[in-house]
Amino acid sequence: MGEVGRLLVSPEHQRKGVGEKLMAVVDDHAHANGLRRLELVTSPFNKAALRMYTKRGWERCGEFPYGGSKLPFLGKDLDKD
């Protein structure tokens, strides 16, 4: 299992597919190195990121408590690709 720590794309490059390309590289690299699952935590306010992750096969599998809030916890089984 691997964890995606943080993905940031500068505003001038957002909505151009950069995040999707970066995540494709992460998926490919993780799978090539024997990982079968990836997980991450993201902001509930970043609707674009949540849409991108869902489009790429990530599923919400819980919530991560952080500073009085509950952040979306997502996972992706790499064997499904």
N, CA, C and O atoms as a CHARMM CRD file, in Angstrom:
* protein
*
  324
    1    1 MET  N      0.84100  -1.17200   0.00000 PROA 1      0.00000
    2    1 MET  CA     0.00000   0.00000   0.00000 PROA 1      0.00000
    3    1 MET  C      0.88600   1.23500   0.00000 PROA 1      0.00000
    4    1 MET  O      1.90700   1.27100   0.68700 PROA 1      0.00000
    5    2 GLY  N      0.50500   2.23200  -0.75700 PROA 2      0.00000
    6    2 GLY  CA     1.23600   3.48900  -0.80400 PROA 2      0.00000
    7    2 GLY  C      0.31000   4.64200  -0.47800 PROA 2      0.00000
    8    2 GLY  O     -0.91100   4.53800  -0.59200 PROA 2      0.00000
    9    3 GLU  N      0.91600   5.73600  -0.07200 PROA 3      0.00000
   10    3 GLU  CA     0.14400   6.93100   0.27400 PROA 3      0.00000
   11    3 GLU  C      0.61200   8.09800  -0.58200 PROA 3      0.00000
   12    3 GLU  O      1.80700   8.38100  -0.67000 PROA 3      0.00000
   13    4 VAL  N     -0.34200   8.76800  -1.21000 PROA 4      0.00000
   14    4 VAL  CA    -0.04600   9.98100  -1.96700 PROA 4      0.00000
   15    4 VAL  C     -0.11300  11.12500  -0.97300 PROA 4      0.00000
   16    4 VAL  O     -1.16900  11.41000  -0.40700 PROA 4      0.00000
   17    5 GLY  N      1.02700  11.78000  -0.76300 PROA 5      0.00000
   18    5 GLY  CA     1.10800  12.81100   0.26400 PROA 5      0.00000
   19    5 GLY  C      0.43200  14.11200  -0.09400 PROA 5      0.00000
   20    5 GLY  O     -0.42500  14.59300   0.64600 PROA 5      0.00000
   21    6 ARG  N      0.80500  14.68500  -1.21800 PROA 6      0.00000
   22    6 ARG  CA     0.24400  15.98400  -1.57000 PROA 6      0.00000
   23    6 ARG  C      0.47000  16.23000  -3.05100 PROA 6      0.00000
   24    6 ARG  O      1.56200  15.98900  -3.56400 PROA 6      0.00000
   25    7 LEU  N     -0.53500  16.69800  -3.72300 PROA 7      0.00000
   26    7 LEU  CA    -0.44500  17.02500  -5.13800 PROA 7      0.00000
   27    7 LEU  C     -0.89800  18.46800  -5.30200 PROA 7      0.00000
   28    7 LEU  O     -2.03100  18.81500  -4.97000 PROA 7      0.00000
   29    8 LEU  N     -0.01500  19.29300  -5.80900 PROA 8      0.00000
   30    8 LEU  CA    -0.35500  20.69200  -6.04800 PROA 8      0.00000
   31    8 LEU  C     -0.01100  21.05800  -7.47900 PROA 8      0.00000
   32    8 LEU  O      1.06400  20.71700  -7.97200 PROA 8      0.00000
   33    9 VAL  N     -0.91900  21.74700  -8.14400 PROA 9      0.00000
   34    9 VAL  CA    -0.67900  22.26400  -9.48400 PROA 9      0.00000
   35    9 VAL  C     -0.90300  23.76700  -9.40100 PROA 9      0.00000
   36    9 VAL  O     -1.95000  24.21400  -8.93200 PROA 9      0.00000
   37   10 SER  N      0.06200  24.54200  -9.84900 PROA 10     0.00000
   38   10 SER  CA    -0.06700  25.99900  -9.74600 PROA 10     0.00000
   39   10 SER  C     -1.28100  26.47200 -10.54800 PROA 10     0.00000
   40   10 SER  O     -1.62000  25.88900 -11.57800 PROA 10     0.00000
   41   11 PRO  N     -1.92900  27.53200 -10.06700 PROA 11     0.00000
   42   11 PRO  CA    -3.19200  27.97900 -10.66900 PROA 11     0.00000
   43   11 PRO  C     -3.13600  28.19300 -12.18200 PROA 11     0.00000
   44   11 PRO  O     -4.11300  27.91300 -12.87600 PROA 11     0.00000
   45   12 GLU  N     -2.01800  28.68100 -12.70300 PROA 12     0.00000
   46   12 GLU  CA    -1.95400  28.94000 -14.14400 PROA 12     0.00000
   47   12 GLU  C     -1.92800  27.64800 -14.98600 PROA 12     0.00000
   48   12 GLU  O     -2.09500  27.68900 -16.20400 PROA 12     0.00000
   49   13 HSD  N     -1.71600  26.50900 -14.31800 PROA 13     0.00000
   50   13 HSD  CA    -1.68100  25.23200 -15.04000 PROA 13     0.00000
   51   13 HSD  C     -2.85600  24.31500 -14.68500 PROA 13     0.00000
   52   13 HSD  O     -2.94000  23.19100 -15.17900 PROA 13     0.00000
   53   14 GLN  N     -3.75400  24.79700 -13.83400 PROA 14     0.00000
   54   14 GLN  CA    -4.90700  23.98300 -13.45700 PROA 14     0.00000
   55   14 GLN  C     -5.90800  23.89600 -14.60600 PROA 14     0.00000
   56   14 GLN  O     -5.97800  24.77300 -15.46600 PROA 14     0.00000
   57   15 ARG  N     -6.67600  22.81500 -14.59100 PROA 15     0.00000
   58   15 ARG  CA    -7.70500  22.54700 -15.60800 PROA 15     0.00000
   59   15 ARG  C     -7.11600  22.35800 -17.00200 PROA 15     0.00000
   60   15 ARG  O     -7.76600  22.64300 -18.00700 PROA 15     0.00000
   61   16 LYS  N     -5.87900  21.87500 -17.04700 PROA 16     0.00000
   62   16 LYS  CA    -5.21300  21.57500 -18.32000 PROA 16     0.00000
   63   16 LYS  C     -4.77000  20.11500 -18.37500 PROA 16     0.00000
   64   16 LYS  O     -4.03800  19.72000 -19.28200 PROA 16     0.00000
   65   17 GLY  N     -5.21000  19.31700 -17.41000 PROA 17     0.00000
   66   17 GLY  CA    -4.86500  17.90400 -17.41000 PROA 17     0.00000
   67   17 GLY  C     -3.55800  17.56700 -16.72200 PROA 17     0.00000
   68   17 GLY  O     -3.13500  16.41100 -16.74100 PROA 17     0.00000
   69   18 VAL  N     -2.90700  18.55200 -16.11300 PROA 18     0.00000
   70   18 VAL  CA    -1.62200  18.31700 -15.45400 PROA 18     0.00000
   71   18 VAL  C     -1.78400  17.36200 -14.27700 PROA 18     0.00000
   72   18 VAL  O     -1.00200  16.42300 -14.12800 PROA 18     0.00000
   73   19 GLY  N     -2.78500  17.59300 -13.44700 PROA 19     0.00000
   74   19 GLY  CA    -3.01800  16.73400 -12.28900 PROA 19     0.00000
   75   19 GLY  C     -3.29700  15.29700 -12.70400 PROA 19     0.00000
   76   19 GLY  O     -2.80200  14.35700 -12.08200 PROA 19     0.00000
   77   20 GLU  N     -4.09800  15.12700 -13.76800 PROA 20     0.00000
   78   20 GLU  CA    -4.39100  13.77300 -14.24100 PROA 20     0.00000
   79   20 GLU  C     -3.13100  13.08300 -14.74900 PROA 20     0.00000
   80   20 GLU  O     -2.93500  11.89400 -14.49600 PROA 20     0.00000
   81   21 LYS  N     -2.28100  13.80700 -15.45600 PROA 21     0.00000
   82   21 LYS  CA    -1.03300  13.22100 -15.95600 PROA 21     0.00000
   83   21 LYS  C     -0.10300  12.84700 -14.80700 PROA 21     0.00000
   84   21 LYS  O      0.53700  11.79600 -14.83900 PROA 21     0.00000
   85   22 LEU  N     -0.02900  13.70400 -13.79400 PROA 22     0.00000
   86   22 LEU  CA     0.80400  13.38700 -12.63100 PROA 22     0.00000
   87   22 LEU  C      0.28600  12.14200 -11.91600 PROA 22     0.00000
   88   22 LEU  O      1.07200  11.27900 -11.52400 PROA 22     0.00000
   89   23 MET  N     -1.02200  12.04700 -11.74600 PROA 23     0.00000
   90   23 MET  CA    -1.57800  10.88900 -11.06400 PROA 23     0.00000
   91   23 MET  C     -1.40800   9.61700 -11.88800 PROA 23     0.00000
   92   23 MET  O     -1.26100   8.53300 -11.32200 PROA 23     0.00000
   93   24 ALA  N     -1.42600   9.73200 -13.21900 PROA 24     0.00000
   94   24 ALA  CA    -1.18500   8.55800 -14.07000 PROA 24     0.00000
   95   24 ALA  C      0.23200   8.04000 -13.85400 PROA 24     0.00000
   96   24 ALA  O      0.45700   6.83000 -13.81100 PROA 24     0.00000
   97   25 VAL  N      1.18900   8.96100 -13.71700 PROA 25     0.00000
   98   25 VAL  CA     2.57800   8.56200 -13.45200 PROA 25     0.00000
   99   25 VAL  C      2.68200   7.89700 -12.08600 PROA 25     0.00000
  100   25 VAL  O      3.36400   6.88300 -11.93500 PROA 25     0.00000
  101   26 VAL  N      2.00400   8.46800 -11.08900 PROA 26     0.00000
  102   26 VAL  CA     2.01000   7.88300  -9.74600 PROA 26     0.00000
  103   26 VAL  C      1.43200   6.46700  -9.78800 PROA 26     0.00000
  104   26 VAL  O      2.01500   5.53600  -9.23200 PROA 26     0.00000
  105   27 ASP  N      0.28800   6.31100 -10.44700 PROA 27     0.00000
  106   27 ASP  CA    -0.34500   4.98500 -10.55900 PROA 27     0.00000
  107   27 ASP  C      0.60000   3.98300 -11.22000 PROA 27     0.00000
  108   27 ASP  O      0.80800   2.88300 -10.70900 PROA 27     0.00000
  109   28 ASP  N      1.16600   4.37300 -12.35700 PROA 28     0.00000
  110   28 ASP  CA     2.04700   3.47500 -13.10700 PROA 28     0.00000
  111   28 ASP  C      3.28300   3.09500 -12.30500 PROA 28     0.00000
  112   28 ASP  O      3.68200   1.93100 -12.27800 PROA 28     0.00000
  113   29 HSD  N      3.88400   4.07800 -11.65500 PROA 29     0.00000
  114   29 HSD  CA     5.09800   3.82800 -10.87200 PROA 29     0.00000
  115   29 HSD  C      4.79200   2.90700  -9.68100 PROA 29     0.00000
  116   29 HSD  O      5.53900   1.96900  -9.40100 PROA 29     0.00000
  117   30 ALA  N      3.70700   3.18600  -9.00400 PROA 30     0.00000
  118   30 ALA  CA     3.33400   2.36800  -7.84200 PROA 30     0.00000
  119   30 ALA  C      3.06000   0.92500  -8.27600 PROA 30     0.00000
  120   30 ALA  O      3.53900  -0.01800  -7.64600 PROA 30     0.00000
  121   31 HSD  N      2.29600   0.75900  -9.34100 PROA 31     0.00000
  122   31 HSD  CA     1.96200  -0.58000  -9.81300 PROA 31     0.00000
  123   31 HSD  C      3.21700  -1.31800 -10.27900 PROA 31     0.00000
  124   31 HSD  O      3.38100  -2.50200  -9.98600 PROA 31     0.00000
  125   32 ALA  N      4.10400  -0.63100 -11.00400 PROA 32     0.00000
  126   32 ALA  CA     5.34400  -1.24400 -11.49000 PROA 32     0.00000
  127   32 ALA  C      6.25300  -1.67700 -10.34900 PROA 32     0.00000
  128   32 ALA  O      7.09600  -2.55700 -10.52300 PROA 32     0.00000
  129   33 ASN  N      6.08800  -1.06700  -9.19000 PROA 33     0.00000
  130   33 ASN  CA     6.92100  -1.39400  -8.04100 PROA 33     0.00000
  131   33 ASN  C      6.20100  -2.27200  -7.02200 PROA 33     0.00000
  132   33 ASN  O      6.59400  -2.34300  -5.85800 PROA 33     0.00000
  133   34 GLY  N      5.14700  -2.93600  -7.47500 PROA 34     0.00000
  134   34 GLY  CA     4.50300  -3.95300  -6.65500 PROA 34     0.00000
  135   34 GLY  C      3.43400  -3.47300  -5.69400 PROA 34     0.00000
  136   34 GLY  O      2.90400  -4.26800  -4.91800 PROA 34     0.00000
  137   35 LEU  N      3.10600  -2.19300  -5.72800 PROA 35     0.00000
  138   35 LEU  CA     2.03000  -1.72500  -4.85300 PROA 35     0.00000
  139   35 LEU  C      0.68700  -2.09600  -5.46300 PROA 35     0.00000
  140   35 LEU  O      0.50400  -2.01800  -6.67800 PROA 35     0.00000
  141   36 ARG  N     -0.22100  -2.48700  -4.63900 PROA 36     0.00000
  142   36 ARG  CA    -1.54400  -2.89100  -5.11900 PROA 36     0.00000
  143   36 ARG  C     -2.63300  -1.88700  -4.76100 PROA 36     0.00000
  144   36 ARG  O     -3.75100  -1.97300  -5.26800 PROA 36     0.00000
  145   37 ARG  N     -2.30900  -0.93300  -3.88500 PROA 37     0.00000
  146   37 ARG  CA    -3.30900   0.04000  -3.44600 PROA 37     0.00000
  147   37 ARG  C     -2.62800   1.36000  -3.10400 PROA 37     0.00000
  148   37 ARG  O     -1.51900   1.39300  -2.57100 PROA 37     0.00000
  149   38 LEU  N     -3.32300   2.44100  -3.42500 PROA 38     0.00000
  150   38 LEU  CA    -2.89700   3.78000  -3.03000 PROA 38     0.00000
  151   38 LEU  C     -4.01600   4.41500  -2.21300 PROA 38     0.00000
  152   38 LEU  O     -5.19600   4.13000  -2.42000 PROA 38     0.00000
  153   39 GLU  N     -3.62200   5.28000  -1.28100 PROA 39     0.00000
  154   39 GLU  CA    -4.59500   6.00700  -0.46600 PROA 39     0.00000
  155   39 GLU  C     -4.15500   7.46100  -0.35900 PROA 39     0.00000
  156   39 GLU  O     -2.97600   7.78000  -0.51100 PROA 39     0.00000
  157   40 LEU  N     -5.11800   8.33100  -0.09600 PROA 40     0.00000
  158   40 LEU  CA    -4.81900   9.74900   0.10000 PROA 40     0.00000
  159   40 LEU  C     -5.91300  10.42100   0.89300 PROA 40     0.00000
  160   40 LEU  O     -7.02000   9.89800   1.02400 PROA 40     0.00000
  161   41 VAL  N     -5.59300  11.57700   1.41700 PROA 41     0.00000
  162   41 VAL  CA    -6.55100  12.44100   2.11200 PROA 41     0.00000
  163   41 VAL  C     -6.55000  13.76700   1.36900 PROA 41     0.00000
  164   41 VAL  O     -5.48800  14.25900   0.98700 PROA 41     0.00000
  165   42 THR  N     -7.71200  14.34500   1.16200 PROA 42     0.00000
  166   42 THR  CA    -7.79600  15.61600   0.44300 PROA 42     0.00000
  167   42 THR  C     -8.78800  16.54500   1.14300 PROA 42     0.00000
  168   42 THR  O     -9.43900  16.16600   2.11600 PROA 42     0.00000
  169   43 SER  N     -8.88500  17.74600   0.63400 PROA 43     0.00000
  170   43 SER  CA    -9.79800  18.72800   1.19900 PROA 43     0.00000
  171   43 SER  C    -11.21100  18.50800   0.67400 PROA 43     0.00000
  172   43 SER  O    -11.39500  18.24500  -0.51500 PROA 43     0.00000
  173   44 PRO  N    -12.21000  18.61100   1.54400 PROA 44     0.00000
  174   44 PRO  CA   -13.58900  18.48100   1.06200 PROA 44     0.00000
  175   44 PRO  C    -14.01200  19.68400   0.22800 PROA 44     0.00000
  176   44 PRO  O    -15.03200  19.63600  -0.45900 PROA 44     0.00000
  177   45 PHE  N    -13.23800  20.75700   0.28500 PROA 45     0.00000
  178   45 PHE  CA   -13.57600  21.98100  -0.44700 PROA 45     0.00000
  179   45 PHE  C    -13.00900  22.00300  -1.86100 PROA 45     0.00000
  180   45 PHE  O    -13.41700  22.82700  -2.67900 PROA 45     0.00000
  181   46 ASN  N    -12.07600  21.11000  -2.15300 PROA 46     0.00000
  182   46 ASN  CA   -11.46700  21.07600  -3.47400 PROA 46     0.00000
  183   46 ASN  C    -12.27400  20.13400  -4.37500 PROA 46     0.00000
  184   46 ASN  O    -11.89200  18.98900  -4.61600 PROA 46     0.00000
  185   47 LYS  N    -13.38900  20.65400  -4.85800 PROA 47     0.00000
  186   47 LYS  CA   -14.31300  19.84500  -5.66400 PROA 47     0.00000
  187   47 LYS  C    -13.66800  19.36400  -6.96000 PROA 47     0.00000
  188   47 LYS  O    -13.94500  18.25100  -7.40800 PROA 47     0.00000
  189   48 ALA  N    -12.81000  20.18600  -7.57000 PROA 48     0.00000
  190   48 ALA  CA   -12.15100  19.77500  -8.81600 PROA 48     0.00000
  191   48 ALA  C    -11.25000  18.57600  -8.58300 PROA 48     0.00000
  192   48 ALA  O    -11.21800  17.65400  -9.39800 PROA 48     0.00000
  193   49 ALA  N    -10.51800  18.58100  -7.47600 PROA 49     0.00000
  194   49 ALA  CA    -9.63400  17.45300  -7.16900 PROA 49     0.00000
  195   49 ALA  C    -10.45400  16.20000  -6.88900 PROA 49     0.00000
  196   49 ALA  O    -10.10200  15.11600  -7.35400 PROA 49     0.00000
  197   50 LEU  N    -11.53200  16.33300  -6.14300 PROA 50     0.00000
  198   50 LEU  CA   -12.38700  15.17900  -5.85600 PROA 50     0.00000
  199   50 LEU  C    -12.96200  14.58800  -7.14200 PROA 50     0.00000
  200   50 LEU  O    -13.04100  13.36700  -7.28100 PROA 50     0.00000
  201   51 ARG  N    -13.36400  15.44700  -8.08600 PROA 51     0.00000
  202   51 ARG  CA   -13.86600  14.96400  -9.37400 PROA 51     0.00000
  203   51 ARG  C    -12.78000  14.22600 -10.13900 PROA 51     0.00000
  204   51 ARG  O    -13.02500  13.16700 -10.71600 PROA 51     0.00000
  205   52 MET  N    -11.55000  14.80400 -10.14100 PROA 52     0.00000
  206   52 MET  CA   -10.44800  14.17400 -10.85600 PROA 52     0.00000
  207   52 MET  C    -10.13000  12.80100 -10.27600 PROA 52     0.00000
  208   52 MET  O     -9.96600  11.83300 -11.01800 PROA 52     0.00000
  209   53 TYR  N    -10.04100  12.71700  -8.94700 PROA 53     0.00000
  210   53 TYR  CA    -9.73400  11.43200  -8.31600 PROA 53     0.00000
  211   53 TYR  C    -10.81700  10.40200  -8.63600 PROA 53     0.00000
  212   53 TYR  O    -10.50400   9.25900  -8.96700 PROA 53     0.00000
  213   54 THR  N    -12.07800  10.79600  -8.53900 PROA 54     0.00000
  214   54 THR  CA   -13.17900   9.88600  -8.82700 PROA 54     0.00000
  215   54 THR  C    -13.12100   9.41200 -10.27900 PROA 54     0.00000
  216   54 THR  O    -13.31900   8.23100 -10.56500 PROA 54     0.00000
  217   55 LYS  N    -12.85000  10.33400 -11.17800 PROA 55     0.00000
  218   55 LYS  CA   -12.73200   9.99500 -12.59800 PROA 55     0.00000
  219   55 LYS  C    -11.61000   8.98500 -12.83400 PROA 55     0.00000
  220   55 LYS  O    -11.70000   8.15700 -13.74000 PROA 55     0.00000
  221   56 ARG  N    -10.55800   9.05100 -12.02500 PROA 56     0.00000
  222   56 ARG  CA    -9.40800   8.16000 -12.17600 PROA 56     0.00000
  223   56 ARG  C     -9.55100   6.86000 -11.37000 PROA 56     0.00000
  224   56 ARG  O     -8.59300   6.09700 -11.24900 PROA 56     0.00000
  225   57 GLY  N    -10.74300   6.61000 -10.82100 PROA 57     0.00000
  226   57 GLY  CA   -10.99200   5.33500 -10.15800 PROA 57     0.00000
  227   57 GLY  C    -10.82000   5.32200  -8.65100 PROA 57     0.00000
  228   57 GLY  O    -10.89300   4.26200  -8.03000 PROA 57     0.00000
  229   58 TRP  N    -10.59000   6.48900  -8.04900 PROA 58     0.00000
  230   58 TRP  CA   -10.47900   6.56200  -6.59700 PROA 58     0.00000
  231   58 TRP  C    -11.87400   6.49000  -5.99200 PROA 58     0.00000
  232   58 TRP  O    -12.83700   7.00100  -6.56300 PROA 58     0.00000
  233   59 GLU  N    -11.97000   5.85400  -4.83700 PROA 59     0.00000
  234   59 GLU  CA   -13.24800   5.74000  -4.13500 PROA 59     0.00000
  235   59 GLU  C    -13.10300   6.26000  -2.71500 PROA 59     0.00000
  236   59 GLU  O    -12.08600   6.05100  -2.05300 PROA 59     0.00000
  237   60 ARG  N    -14.14000   6.93800  -2.27100 PROA 60     0.00000
  238   60 ARG  CA   -14.14400   7.41700  -0.88700 PROA 60     0.00000
  239   60 ARG  C    -14.32400   6.22400   0.03900 PROA 60     0.00000
  240   60 ARG  O    -15.28000   5.46000  -0.09800 PROA 60     0.00000
  241   61 CYS  N    -13.40500   6.06900   0.97800 PROA 61     0.00000
  242   61 CYS  CA   -13.47700   4.89500   1.85400 PROA 61     0.00000
  243   61 CYS  C    -13.52200   5.28600   3.33100 PROA 61     0.00000
  244   61 CYS  O    -13.36200   4.43600   4.20800 PROA 61     0.00000
  245   62 GLY  N    -13.73700   6.55900   3.60000 PROA 62     0.00000
  246   62 GLY  CA   -13.85000   6.98500   4.98400 PROA 62     0.00000
  247   62 GLY  C    -13.53200   8.45300   5.14100 PROA 62     0.00000
  248   62 GLY  O    -13.48300   9.21000   4.17200 PROA 62     0.00000
  249   63 GLU  N    -13.31900   8.83600   6.38400 PROA 63     0.00000
  250   63 GLU  CA   -12.97700  10.21900   6.71800 PROA 63     0.00000
  251   63 GLU  C    -11.77400  10.22600   7.63800 PROA 63     0.00000
  252   63 GLU  O    -11.58400   9.31900   8.44700 PROA 63     0.00000
  253   64 PHE  N    -10.96300  11.26600   7.50100 PROA 64     0.00000
  254   64 PHE  CA    -9.76400  11.42400   8.31400 PROA 64     0.00000
  255   64 PHE  C     -9.96600  12.64100   9.21300 PROA 64     0.00000
  256   64 PHE  O    -10.09300  13.75800   8.71200 PROA 64     0.00000
  257   65 PRO  N    -10.00000  12.44300  10.54400 PROA 65     0.00000
  258   65 PRO  CA   -10.19500  13.58800  11.43900 PROA 65     0.00000
  259   65 PRO  C     -8.96600  14.49200  11.44200 PROA 65     0.00000
  260   65 PRO  O     -7.83800  14.02200  11.59000 PROA 65     0.00000
  261   66 TYR  N     -9.19800  15.79400  11.27700 PROA 66     0.00000
  262   66 TYR  CA    -8.08400  16.74200  11.24700 PROA 66     0.00000
  263   66 TYR  C     -8.56200  18.09300  11.77700 PROA 66     0.00000
  264   66 TYR  O     -9.39900  18.74800  11.15500 PROA 66     0.00000
  265   67 GLY  N     -8.04000  18.49600  12.90100 PROA 67     0.00000
  266   67 GLY  CA    -8.34000  19.81200  13.46800 PROA 67     0.00000
  267   67 GLY  C     -9.82200  20.09700  13.64000 PROA 67     0.00000
  268   67 GLY  O    -10.26500  21.21300  13.37100 PROA 67     0.00000
  269   68 GLY  N    -10.58300  19.13500  14.07200 PROA 68     0.00000
  270   68 GLY  CA   -12.01300  19.34900  14.26100 PROA 68     0.00000
  271   68 GLY  C    -12.82900  19.12500  13.00100 PROA 68     0.00000
  272   68 GLY  O    -14.05800  19.17400  13.04300 PROA 68     0.00000
  273   69 SER  N    -12.16800  18.87900  11.88500 PROA 69     0.00000
  274   69 SER  CA   -12.85200  18.60500  10.62300 PROA 69     0.00000
  275   69 SER  C    -12.69800  17.13700  10.26500 PROA 69     0.00000
  276   69 SER  O    -11.92100  16.41000  10.88300 PROA 69     0.00000
  277   70 LYS  N    -13.43700  16.72100   9.27600 PROA 70     0.00000
  278   70 LYS  CA   -13.30200  15.37300   8.73800 PROA 70     0.00000
  279   70 LYS  C    -12.99500  15.49000   7.25600 PROA 70     0.00000
  280   70 LYS  O    -13.82000  15.95800   6.47200 PROA 70     0.00000
  281   71 LEU  N    -11.79000  15.05700   6.88100 PROA 71     0.00000
  282   71 LEU  CA   -11.35500  15.15000   5.50100 PROA 71     0.00000
  283   71 LEU  C    -11.65400  13.85700   4.75400 PROA 71     0.00000
  284   71 LEU  O    -11.58500  12.77400   5.33600 PROA 71     0.00000
  285   72 PRO  N    -11.99000  13.96200   3.45300 PROA 72     0.00000
  286   72 PRO  CA   -12.23900  12.75300   2.67100 PROA 72     0.00000
  287   72 PRO  C    -10.98600  11.87500   2.57700 PROA 72     0.00000
  288   72 PRO  O     -9.89700  12.35100   2.25600 PROA 72     0.00000
  289   73 PHE  N    -11.16700  10.59700   2.86200 PROA 73     0.00000
  290   73 PHE  CA   -10.10400   9.60200   2.76900 PROA 73     0.00000
  291   73 PHE  C    -10.45000   8.72100   1.57100 PROA 73     0.00000
  292   73 PHE  O    -11.50400   8.08500   1.55400 PROA 73     0.00000
  293   74 LEU  N     -9.56800   8.67800   0.56700 PROA 74     0.00000
  294   74 LEU  CA    -9.84300   7.95300  -0.65900 PROA 74     0.00000
  295   74 LEU  C     -8.83800   6.84200  -0.88500 PROA 74     0.00000
  296   74 LEU  O     -7.70000   6.91700  -0.42200 PROA 74     0.00000
  297   75 GLY  N     -9.26200   5.81700  -1.59400 PROA 75     0.00000
  298   75 GLY  CA    -8.37700   4.70500  -1.90700 PROA 75     0.00000
  299   75 GLY  C     -8.58400   4.25000  -3.33300 PROA 75     0.00000
  300   75 GLY  O     -9.64100   4.46400  -3.92700 PROA 75     0.00000
  301   76 LYS  N     -7.55700   3.61700  -3.87100 PROA 76     0.00000
  302   76 LYS  CA    -7.61600   3.08100  -5.23400 PROA 76     0.00000
  303   76 LYS  C     -6.86200   1.77400  -5.29300 PROA 76     0.00000
  304   76 LYS  O     -5.67500   1.71300  -4.97000 PROA 76     0.00000
  305   77 ASP  N     -7.56400   0.71300  -5.71500 PROA 77     0.00000
  306   77 ASP  CA    -6.91500  -0.57200  -5.92700 PROA 77     0.00000
  307   77 ASP  C     -6.30500  -0.56100  -7.32500 PROA 77     0.00000
  308   77 ASP  O     -7.02200  -0.40100  -8.31300 PROA 77     0.00000
  309   78 LEU  N     -5.00800  -0.72700  -7.41100 PROA 78     0.00000
  310   78 LEU  CA    -4.31700  -0.63500  -8.69100 PROA 78     0.00000
  311   78 LEU  C     -4.58300  -1.81800  -9.59200 PROA 78     0.00000
  312   78 LEU  O     -4.42000  -1.70800 -10.80700 PROA 78     0.00000
  313   79 ASP  N     -4.98500  -2.94200  -9.03900 PROA 79     0.00000
  314   79 ASP  CA    -5.26600  -4.13700  -9.84400 PROA 79     0.00000
  315   79 ASP  C     -6.52400  -3.97500 -10.68200 PROA 79     0.00000
  316   79 ASP  O     -6.76400  -4.76900 -11.59100 PROA 79     0.00000
  317   80 LYS  N     -7.33400  -2.95500 -10.39200 PROA 80     0.00000
  318   80 LYS  CA    -8.56900  -2.75400 -11.14100 PROA 80     0.00000
  319   80 LYS  C     -8.31800  -2.11400 -12.50400 PROA 80     0.00000
  320   80 LYS  O     -9.15900  -2.19900 -13.39900 PROA 80     0.00000
  321   81 ASP  N     -7.16000  -1.47500 -12.66000 PROA 81     0.00000
  322   81 ASP  CA    -6.86200  -0.78100 -13.94200 PROA 81     0.00000
  323   81 ASP  C     -6.57600  -1.76600 -15.05700 PROA 81     0.00000
  324   81 ASP  O     -6.31000  -1.35900 -16.18800 PROA 81     0.00000
